Amino acid sequence: MKRQGVFTYPEIDRVVFGKPFVEALKAEADRLGVSRIFILASGTLVRKTDCLSRLEAEMGGRIAGVYDRLRPHVQREDVLEATTAARELGADLVLTIGGGTPTDAAKMVCLCLANDVEDYEGIDRLRATSGPDGAVVQPDVVTPTVRSIFVPTTLSAGEFAAGAGCTDSRSHIKQMFRHPLLAPQVVILDPQITTHTPEWLWLSTGVRAVDHTVEDLCSIHLQPYVEGTARHALRLLARGLSRCKEDPGDLSARLDCQVGAWMSMIGGAAGVTKGASHGIGHMLGGIAGVPHGYTSCVMLPSVLSWNSSVNADRQAMISETLDRPSKAASGVIGDLIASLGMPTRLRDVDVRHDQFQEIAEASMHDRWIKTNPRKIDGPDQIVEILDMAW
């Protein structure tokens, strides 16, 4: 295990957990002194629940506007439309209520506002790229001044990261954008609001958080602190997700899942690199339209199996953490996913075999392919993994 490194604390003031989100948000808005709050929200939450109306009633006219037309995987056109609205409304805070799509869109809006982006091509100059070794090459961008508060309703945990994924709809590739101040000022974890989240979305994004922990534990850059947080996160998530499957109304289990998802992001702050499950998963979303959580459901066991020849000792730690030391980690994680009723094969999520080459070639541009524990030299090896997951 790596015995040297740098842990960078995210630029997050605080995490408020277990408190009703309306109460928590009012207190945080008062503390921050904001008065023009622009909301990016799940359309389902806006149309089918009273969450927004309760918030508006409590906030005393401080809600400047709401945008609820975001499409999955954060499309550039939606980001531009939301940015224009936020700019015209004079927003001084961006609030999200929803899953990974509103979260990443809010980060993009904050970045676009700071850098006066007004057109599709303007986003290109903000994009982070990766070098041959997987290191991020960050362009020179203006520091965001409008910050955010996130109220997540899923478990993908992007609210704890300073990066955002945004899909270039012309190339169908999800691209990465980064700045330390894209992290929110506050994250509010309210288990009650998550009861509105569809079961498939809650559980599948929980598997996404499991993927964070598993790829951290298998990372070529694992650090001691992250080993501890990742293992505890994995326990919380596995137990909590199983309890949520049994009883969707179990708020204690939901909070365990939220805390587990939070802890699953510690590795990212420590610079612990991920692997091919994340790298391929990014492209499954942009190219094949696979929902974010489902990408981990269908890829993680096969990636573990493909990597097992080079990191069996690390994978044994995963099996031990979940109290099944005699079974291969790929099987332990695969059993967990299946027990939650999630899809387990690429064909289950409508990925076609004739898309494999395009997915493989696009994946080679993802930085996490370059840091996969077993070296990936070209698209043919990614096709090999995709065939295993088929």
SVG drawing of the C-alpha trace seen along z (x, -y; Angstrom):
<svg xmlns="http://www.w3.org/2000/svg" viewBox="-48 -40 53 60">
<polyline fill="none" stroke="black" stroke-width="0.4" points="0.0,0.0 1.2,-3.5 2.7,-5.1 3.0,-8.6 0.6,-11.0 -1.5,-14.1 -5.0,-14.2 -6.9,-17.3 -10.0,-18.2 -12.9,-19.1 -14.0,-22.8 -17.2,-21.8 -18.1,-23.9 -20.3,-21.2 -22.5,-18.2 -25.8,-18.3 -27.3,-14.8 -30.5,-13.4 -32.3,-16.8 -35.4,-17.7 -34.0,-19.4 -36.3,-22.5 -35.3,-23.3 -31.6,-22.6 -31.6,-24.7 -33.3,-27.7 -30.6,-27.7 -27.8,-27.4 -29.2,-30.2 -29.4,-32.5 -25.8,-31.6 -24.5,-32.3 -26.6,-35.4 -28.0,-34.4 -31.2,-35.8 -31.4,-34.7 -31.5,-30.9 -31.7,-29.2 -32.9,-25.6 -32.0,-22.7 -34.4,-19.9 -35.6,-16.5 -38.7,-17.0 -40.5,-14.2 -39.9,-15.8 -41.3,-19.1 -44.4,-17.7 -45.3,-14.8 -44.4,-15.9 -44.8,-19.0 -41.1,-19.3 -40.7,-22.5 -43.9,-24.1 -42.9,-23.5 -39.5,-25.0 -40.8,-28.1 -43.3,-28.7 -40.4,-28.6 -37.9,-30.6 -39.7,-33.9 -39.3,-34.9 -35.6,-33.9 -36.3,-31.3 -35.4,-33.2 -36.2,-30.4 -36.4,-26.7 -35.1,-24.6 -36.5,-21.0 -35.9,-20.0 -32.5,-18.3 -31.9,-15.1 -29.8,-12.2 -26.0,-12.4 -26.0,-16.2 -26.4,-17.4 -24.5,-20.6 -27.6,-22.2 -29.4,-21.9 -26.4,-23.3 -26.4,-26.3 -30.1,-26.9 -29.9,-26.7 -26.8,-28.9 -28.7,-31.6 -31.6,-31.4 -29.4,-31.6 -27.5,-34.6 -30.7,-36.5 -32.2,-35.9 -29.0,-37.2 -28.6,-33.9 -26.2,-34.1 -26.6,-30.3 -27.4,-27.2 -29.4,-24.6 -30.0,-21.1 -32.7,-18.7 -32.3,-15.4 -29.7,-12.9 -26.5,-13.0 -27.8,-14.8 -28.9,-18.0 -25.7,-17.8 -23.3,-17.7 -25.4,-20.2 -25.2,-22.7 -21.4,-22.4 -21.4,-23.1 -23.7,-26.1 -21.4,-27.6 -18.4,-27.1 -20.1,-28.5 -21.3,-31.6 -17.8,-32.3 -16.3,-32.0 -19.0,-33.8 -19.9,-30.8 -22.8,-31.5 -22.5,-29.0 -21.9,-25.3 -18.2,-25.6 -17.5,-27.9 -17.7,-24.8 -14.7,-23.2 -12.2,-25.6 -13.2,-24.5 -12.8,-20.8 -10.2,-18.8 -8.2,-16.2 -6.0,-13.4 -2.3,-12.8 -0.8,-9.5 -0.3,-8.5 -3.9,-9.4 -3.0,-12.7 -5.5,-15.4 -4.6,-18.3 -6.6,-21.3 -7.2,-24.4 -6.9,-27.8 -10.4,-28.8 -11.9,-31.7 -12.8,-30.7 -16.5,-30.2 -18.0,-32.8 -21.6,-31.5 -21.5,-28.4 -24.0,-25.6 -25.9,-23.6 -26.8,-20.0 -29.8,-18.0 -29.2,-14.5 -32.0,-12.0 -29.8,-9.2 -26.5,-7.5 -24.1,-8.2 -22.4,-10.7 -21.2,-13.1 -22.2,-15.9 -19.0,-15.3 -16.7,-15.7 -15.3,-18.8 -15.6,-17.3 -18.6,-17.2 -19.4,-15.0 -21.1,-16.6 -22.0,-14.9 -21.1,-16.4 -24.2,-15.4 -22.3,-15.7 -19.7,-13.1 -21.9,-11.2 -18.9,-11.3 -19.2,-12.3 -16.4,-14.7 -14.9,-15.9 -14.8,-19.4 -13.0,-20.3 -12.4,-23.0 -12.0,-22.8 -14.9,-25.3 -17.3,-23.1 -17.7,-21.2 -20.7,-22.6 -20.6,-24.7 -23.1,-22.4 -24.5,-18.9 -27.8,-18.1 -28.5,-14.4 -32.2,-14.0 -33.3,-10.3 -37.0,-11.3 -36.8,-13.1 -35.2,-10.0 -38.4,-8.0 -39.7,-9.7 -36.8,-8.2 -37.8,-5.2 -36.5,-2.0 -34.4,-1.0 -32.7,-4.4 -32.0,-4.4 -30.6,-0.8 -28.6,-1.2 -26.9,-4.4 -26.1,-2.6 -24.2,0.0 -22.4,-3.0 -21.3,-4.0 -20.2,-0.4 -18.2,-0.7 -16.4,-3.7 -15.3,-1.7 -14.4,1.4 -12.3,-0.3 -10.6,-2.4 -9.7,0.8 -8.3,2.3 -6.5,-0.9 -2.8,-1.0 -2.8,-4.2 -4.6,-3.0 -3.8,-4.9 -4.2,-3.7 -6.8,-6.2 -8.9,-5.4 -8.7,-1.7 -10.4,-2.3 -13.1,-4.6 -13.8,-2.5 -14.2,0.7 -16.6,-0.9 -18.5,-2.5 -18.8,0.9 -20.3,2.4 -22.8,-0.4 -23.8,-0.3 -24.2,3.5 -26.3,3.7 -28.2,0.6 -29.2,1.4 -30.3,4.9 -32.5,3.4 -33.9,0.8 -34.8,3.6 -36.7,5.4 -38.4,2.2 -38.3,-0.9 -39.6,-3.0 -36.7,-2.2 -35.2,-5.7 -32.4,-4.4 -31.2,-2.1 -31.5,-5.0 -29.4,-7.2 -26.8,-4.4 -26.7,-4.3 -26.3,-8.1 -23.4,-8.1 -21.9,-5.1 -22.1,-7.0 -20.5,-10.0 -17.6,-7.9 -17.2,-6.2 -16.0,-9.6 -13.1,-9.9 -10.8,-8.1 -11.4,-10.8 -10.2,-13.5 -7.1,-11.5 -6.2,-11.1 -6.9,-7.4 -7.4,-6.4 -10.2,-4.3 -10.2,-1.6 -12.1,-0.2 -15.5,0.1 -15.6,-3.7 -13.8,-4.3 -16.0,-2.0 -19.1,-3.1 -18.7,-6.7 -18.9,-5.7 -21.9,-3.3 -23.8,-6.4 -22.9,-8.7 -22.9,-6.1 -25.5,-3.6 -27.7,-5.7 -27.2,-3.4 -28.3,-5.0 -25.4,-6.0 -26.0,-3.4 -26.7,-0.6 -23.3,-1.0 -21.7,0.2 -24.2,3.0 -23.3,4.5 -19.6,3.8 -18.1,4.1 -18.1,7.9 -16.6,8.5 -13.9,5.9 -13.0,7.5 -12.8,10.9 -10.6,9.5 -8.3,7.8 -8.1,10.7 -4.8,12.1 -2.9,9.0 -4.6,8.0 -6.1,11.1 -4.9,10.0 -6.8,6.7 -9.9,8.4 -9.7,10.8 -10.1,7.7 -13.4,7.0 -14.7,10.5 -13.6,10.3 -15.2,7.0 -18.5,8.5 -18.0,11.6 -17.6,14.0 -13.8,14.6 -14.0,17.9 -15.7,16.5 -14.1,14.4 -14.9,10.7 -16.5,10.7 -19.0,13.3 -19.6,11.5 -20.3,8.2 -22.3,10.0 -24.5,11.7 -25.1,8.4 -26.2,6.8 -28.5,9.7 -30.0,9.7 -31.1,6.1 -32.9,7.0 -30.6,5.0 -29.5,5.9 -26.3,7.9 -25.4,8.1 -24.9,5.5 -27.7,7.1 -30.1,6.5 -29.6,2.7 -30.0,2.8 -26.3,2.4 -25.8,4.0 -22.8,6.1 -22.2,4.0 -21.6,1.0 -18.7,2.6 -16.0,1.3 -17.2,-2.3 -17.5,-2.0 -14.0,-0.5 -12.4,-3.2 -14.1,-6.0 -13.1,-4.4 -9.4,-4.6 -9.7,-8.4 -11.0,-8.1 -8.4,-8.7 -9.5,-5.7 -8.6,-3.2 -5.0,-4.4 -5.0,-3.5 -6.8,-0.2 -4.9,2.3 -4.3,4.6 -2.7,2.6 -5.0,2.0 -3.0,1.4 -5.8,0.9 -9.5,1.2 -9.3,5.0 -8.8,5.6 -11.8,3.4 -13.9,5.4 -12.7,8.5 -14.1,7.1 -17.3,6.1 -17.7,9.6 -17.3,11.0 -20.1,8.6 -22.4,9.4"/>
</svg>
